[in-house]
Amino acid sequence: MRDNSEKLRDILEAIERIDKYAVQDREAFEDNELIQNWFIQHLQII
């Protein structure tokens, strides 16, 4: 079983990755299903 520090590290990494790609505009997000799924995956980690 993973400890809390590993889980926290995963959460922080997911936040960083979302922040990196959140600079794209809403239209790019809505037009790209791959980006949508990628965001959802990282939100589930959080």
N, C-alpha and C positions, 0 to 999 in steps of 0.2 A: 504494500500500500504506500502511496506517495505521501510525503509529509507536507505540511502547510506551506513551507518555504518554496517547495517545487510548484505547488498549485499557484501561489502568488506570482512566481516568476512567469508561469504560463499566462496568467491574466495580464501582467504588465506587458509581456511581449505581444499579446493580442491587441492591446490598446495601442501600442506603438505602430503595429502594422495597419490597423484601421486608420489611425491618424495620418499615416504616410499616404494612403490612397483616398482619404476623404477630401483631398483638395480638388479632385475632379468635380465637375459640375453635376447637378442633379440629372440633367438630360443624359449624360454619359452613363450614369448609374442606371437609369431606367431603361436604357437601350441595350445594356449588356447583362445578360442573365448570369454569365460567369462571375462577374464582379458582385452581383447580388448574392449569389450562393457563397462566395468567398467571405463577404461581410457577415452573412448569417452564421457561417461556421465560426468565425472569430467572436461574434457576439455570444454564441453558445459556450465558448470557452470562458468568457467573462461571467 
